[in-house]
């Protein structure tokens, strides 16, 4: 009789353990893990992140919706987040357009799903963690490249989509910290384009006309690099005006290869996508060990110039074609 009881208990334990939601593709409740990745605008930069998302979907056996707001506004992100929560996703990775004004929206989403930030952080919100670059350090790296490009100093103009975005704020602070150490570097200002690519180029053209003695143009967001280099080419000022920018859009990399762009500070958008899915998949299955004590997963940056452009571009193409 005792043996029968033992056997029955053992069978129950096996059945119980096998139904605890640890099957591949399922969350702790036994449901299919369905998460989302929400960008802050439409850009080729995000196509690289999408390659990371696609690989992670296979590696961690989840489904991930990839959302790129066409207008690149906080209002549009709000609608997207509310729709995703209503549809019952288990987790969301988002790059907030304006973290300060979106805290309430982010907190509301975080009350229903596992919410993390990537690319641009919202540290005052209830997000679980941040995946991406230390943008202040990235800004300092860009500042160091500006110093190398302009050993004698000069006037500098910066460009970005939304100045209030956390990544833009932090990059600007990093650049300013480096350049403020020497009075020969003068930042004229930061021009914004509200993620309008046509306006981004128009801003550069306006600068070249109003400030013929401008020494360096700096793009803080991915599409700003192509806008700058194309405007400089059209004005026949390649080589006369130095360019330092961020990220790895094709026009940016071609500009580096041709010598029109002095250097670009690249993040690792593939890792934004891959690591975000990895974290959200684990959280959906009840594993919180993926979240570091610092609440930040730093993916790092690289400086790309003529010395390593060919190698980097080859690596990038291989990565996005898998």
N, C-alpha and C positions, 0 to 999 in steps of 0.2 A: 504493500500500500504506500509506504514511504517512497519507494522508488518511482511509483507512478506519479506521485505528487511532484517529485523533483523533476521528472521528465516534462510534465505539464508546465511547470514554472519556467524551465529552460526554453521551451518552445515559445511561451508568451514573451519572454525577454527578447528572443531573436526577432519575433514579429514586431514587437514594440520598437526595437532599435531600427529595424529596416523601414519604419514608417515615420521617422523623425525629421523628414525634410532634407536629408543630406544626400539625396539622389542628385546626380548631375543635372543641371538645368532647373532645379527646384529651389525655392526658398525654404525658410524654417517651417512654413505652414504647408509645404508640399505643393505650392503653386509654381508655375513657370516664372523665372526671374525676368522681369521686364523693366528696363531702366531707360533713361533718356539723357542726351547730351545736347545742351543748348548754348550756342555761340552768341557773340554780341553783335555780329554783322555778317555780311556775305563777303567772303574773301578766299583767295586761293590758299591762304595760310591754313584755313580750316579744312581744306581738302586733305592736307597732310595729317591733321588730327583725325579725320575720318578714317584714314588708312589704319591708324592705331586702334580706333574703335572697332573696325571690322576684324582685325586680327584678334583683339581681346574677346570679341563675341564668340569666336570659335574656341579660343583657349579656355574660356571660363563658362562656355555653354549657356549663354544668355541671349536675350533679344534686346537691342538698343535702338531707340528712335533717335535720329540725328536731325536737329532743328537749327536752321540758320534764319534768324529774323531779317527779312528783306529791308526793312526801314532802319534797323539797328537802333531802336528806341526802347526806353524802359517800359513804356506803355505796351509795346508789342511783346516784350518778354513777359510781362504780367499776364497777358492773355494766354501765351504759350504755357507758362507754368500752371495756371489755373486749369487749363484743358488737360494737361498731363496728370495732374492730381485727380481730376474727375475721372479720367480713364483708368486710374488705379495702378500707375507705375509704382515700383517699389523704391526707386531711387532716381535722383536727378543730379547731374553735374552741370553747373551754369557759370558763364562768364558774365557777371553783372555789368550792365552799361553804366549805371550810376549807383554804386553800393550804398551811399548815404541816403539817397531818396528811396531806395528799394528795400530797406531793412524790414519794414512791415510786410511787404510782399514775400520776401525770402523767408521770414519767420513763420508766416502762415503756411507756406509750402513745407517748411521743415517740421511743422507740427503733424504733418500727414505722411511724409516720406523721408527717406534718408537723403539729405541735401548736402552736397559739397560744392565748393567753388573751384573753378580752374581758370587759369590764365589771368584773371583779375579777381582779387579777393574782396570779401565783405566781412572783415574781422569783427565788426560790431553786431553781426547777425548771429543766428543760431545754427549756422552751417556747421557741419561736423569737422571738416578739415579743408585745407587748400592744397590743390595739386597744380604745380607750375613753377614759374621762375620767381626768384627773389628779385622783384623789379627794381628795387633800390640799388641792389648790387649790379644788376644789368645796366642801369643808368650810369653807374660809376664806370663800368667797363666802356660804355659808349663815350663818356666824358674823356677817358684816357685815349681813346682813338681820335677824338677831336683834337686833343693836345698834340698828338703825333702828326696829325694832318696839318695842323697850323702851329708850327714851332715858334713863329713870330707873332702869334695872336691874331685877332681880327673880330669882325662882327658876325654873329651867328643868329639864325632864325630857326625855330623849331615848329613842327607840324604834327597834328594829331586829330583823330576823329572827335573824341569827346575828352575835354580836359579834365572833367570830374571823375572819369573812370580811374579806379585805384591803380591800375598798371601805369596809366599816363602820369598820374600824380607822382608815383614812386620813381618812375624813370626820370622825370623832370628833376626831382629832388636829387637823385644820384648824379645826374649831369651837372647840376648847379653846384653841388658840393665840390666836385673836381675843379670846375672852371673858376669858382669864386676864390680859389687860392692864388690866382694871378690876375691882376687888374687889366692885363692886355687882352683878356677874353671878355667880350661884351655880348650878352644875350639880349637881342632886341625884343623878343617876345615869343609867344606861342600862338600860332594860328590854328583855328579849328575848322572842321569841314562837315561836322554832323554825319560822318560816314558817307558823304556824297563824293564819289571819286572824281567827278568833273570839277567840283569846287576845290578838291584837294590840289589838282593841278593848277587851277586858276589862282589859288593862294600863292603858289610858287612863282607863277608868272608875274603876279602883282609885286612880290618881293624883289624880283630881278629888275623890275622897272623902277620901283621907288628907292631901292638901295643898290645902286650899281657897284658899290664897293663892298657888297656882302662877301664874306670869306668862306662861310660854311653853312650848308643847309642840312638839317637833321630831321629825319622822319621817325616818329615814335611808334606808329602802327604799321602793319605789314604793307598796306597798299600805298602808304606815303612814299616809300622808296621808289616804286615805279613812277609815281606822279612827279617826284622831284627830278629823277634822271631824265625822263622824257621832256620835261619843261626846259631843263638845262641844255639838252641836246638841241631842241628847237631854237634856243636863244644863242646857239653857237658859243656856249661858255663852258664846254667840257674842259676840265683841267684848270680853268680859271677860278672856278668855284668848287670847293671840296664838298663831298657828300658823305655823311655817315648816317646809317639808318638801322632799322631792325628787320629781322625775319628774312625769309628766303623765297619770295615770289620770283618767277622766272626772269622778269625784267630787271629785278634787283640783282640777281646772280649774274645776268648777262652784263649788267653795268659794272659789277666788280671785275668780271673777266676782261672787259674792254678797258678797264682803268678809269671809267667815268665815276665810279663810286669808290671811295677810299677804303671803306670797310662796312660790313653789316654785322650786327650782333644778332646771332640766331639763337632762338630758344629751341625747344625740342617738342614741337606740336604733336608729333607722333606719340610721344610719351604722355602728353596731356590726355590724348584719347585712350591710350592703352592703360595707363595707371588709374584713370578715373573709372573706367569700367571694372578694372580689377578690384578697386576699393568698394564700389557699389555692389558688385557681385558678392563679395565677402560679407558685407554688412547685411545684405538681404538674406544671407544664410546664417546670420547670427554670430559671425566672426568679427569682433571688434579689434583684434590684434593688428589689423592692417593700418590702423590709425596711430601714428606716432604720438608721443607725448607732446611734441611741439605743435601738433595739429597742422603740420606742413610737410608735404612731400616735394622737395626741391628738385626739379628736373635739370637745373643748370643751364648755362649758355656757352656758346662758342663764338669766337671772332673769326669771320671769314674775310679774307683779302686775297690778293692775287697769288700769294704763296701757297694757298691751300684750296682755292676755288674748284679746280678740276676734281680733286679727290672728294671734296664735300658734295659736289653736284652729282657725281657718280653714285655715292652712297645714298643720296636722297632719292634718286630715280629708282634704285634697287628697292629701297624701302617702300615706296609708294606703289610699286608695281606688283608687290607680292599679293 
